[in-house]
Structures are given as C-alpha cells and as structure tokens.
Amino acid sequence: MEGRWKKPGDVTNIPRASFLLQNYFPNSDEFLENGSFLKIRTVNLGYTLSRTKYFSSIRIYAQVQNLLTVSKYIGFDPEVSSTGGGNDQTAGIDYAAYPQARTVTFGANFNF
C-alpha cells in the first residue's frame, strides 16, 4: 500500500486504493502469474503375498491420485481453469475454481 498511486504525477505500478471502483483492467498483467508447476499425479504402493493356506496369492494395495502440487502460483491449482479453456478470453483464468480432488484408494485382490 505504501507505493500505491495517490495523485497525478505519481509513477507506480500499484493502483490507487478504492472501495468504490475496480482498480484494474481485465486485459492488464496485474494478476498475471507464473503457472509453472510440478505435480505428482498418481502413486501406487502394493504388496503381494504368494501362496497362503486359502489363496494362491493376495495383493494388498493403496493408491493416491493428485498427491502433491509444487508451485509458486497463489491459487488452488495452476492446472485448473473455470471455463475449461473453451473461451479464448478466459482460458487459464481460474476464478477461484476448486482444485482437482485428491483421491485415496485401498484394496485387496484375492486369487484362489
């Protein structure tokens, strides 16, 4: 707030403070961010027991989807777009869209 525009002649890239008017233009780069990210999408962990008293094998596993996203992006998820990218004017704008869900699955496979 210290370096914001206050009067004609001020040279700054921070708009004036106002409760009444929007201080940005939709086509400006004021809210442009680096959307680079590293994502761990799917992790599987399992163990197979061979030949037990009742089964020829048993496999026990766990899977996590969307485990981790590393980014400097301040929104929820740099990969999400509210419009799905269908509109050229709003592609990549998230409008605070929810991130992709993290899903945890546990299971077991029994072979007779």
N, C-alpha and C positions, 0 to 999 in steps of 0.2 A: 504493500500500500504506500510505502514511503516514496517510491519513484513513479507514482501514477500521474497522469495528465491532470493539471489543476487549472491552468489558464492559457489563453492563446500565447503561442510562442514557446511553450514547453516542448522539448524534444524527448519523447519516451515511447516505448512500445507497450506500455501498460495503460489501458483506457481509464477514463475518469470514473470515479465511483458514483453510482446512481441506484436508487431504489425504484425509479420510475421507468427508465429506458434500458433497453438492451444495449450493451456497450460493445457488441461485436457484430461483425458481418458474417453471414453464412459461408461466404467464399473466402474468408481470411484464413491465415495459417495460425491464428491464435491458439487453437486447440489441437494442432497437428502434433502427433507424437510418433516416435519410432515404434513400429509394431513388430520388431524382431522378437522371436521367442524360441525357446527350446521346450519341447513337450515330450513327456514320457506317456505315451498313449495307452499301451497295454502291457501288463506284466502277468505272467503265468508262473505259478510255483506248484509243483506236484511231486508226489512220491508214490511209487508202485511197489506193492508187496507181492512177491511171487509165491504161489502155491501155499495156501493155508489149508486148514482142516476141511473147510466147507467150500472154498472157492479156488479156482485155478489162478486168479490174480485179483487184486484190489488196487485201485488207483484213487488216491485222495488228492484233491487239488483246490487251489484258490486262484482267483483271477481278479485283477483290478484294472478298470478302464479309466482313462484320464487321471492318472495318478498325480502328475506334477506338471505345472507350467512355470517356467522361469522367464521373466520378462520385466522390463522397466515400465511397461505400459500400466497406467494407473487405473484402467477399467478392470472389469472382472476377467475378461478373456480376450486377447488380441485377435483370436481366430473367429470370433462371433460377430455377425452383422445382423442387425434387427430386420433388415429387409431381405436378407439372404443374398445380397449383391445384385438383385434383379433390376434395381433402378440405378442408372449410372451416376446420378447426382448424390445419392446417399449410400453407395457401396462403400463398405468399410466403416460406416458410422454406426456405433453400437447403441446409442440412446439408452445406455444402462441395461442392455439386454442381459438376461441370465447366462452364465457360462454353461458349457456342456456338463452334464451330470457326471459325477464320479460314481461308478458302479462297482460294488464288491460282490463277487460270486464265490460260493463254496460248493463243492460237490464231491461225489464219490461214484466210481464205476466198479461194478461187481461183475466178474466173469466167472461163469460156472464151468 
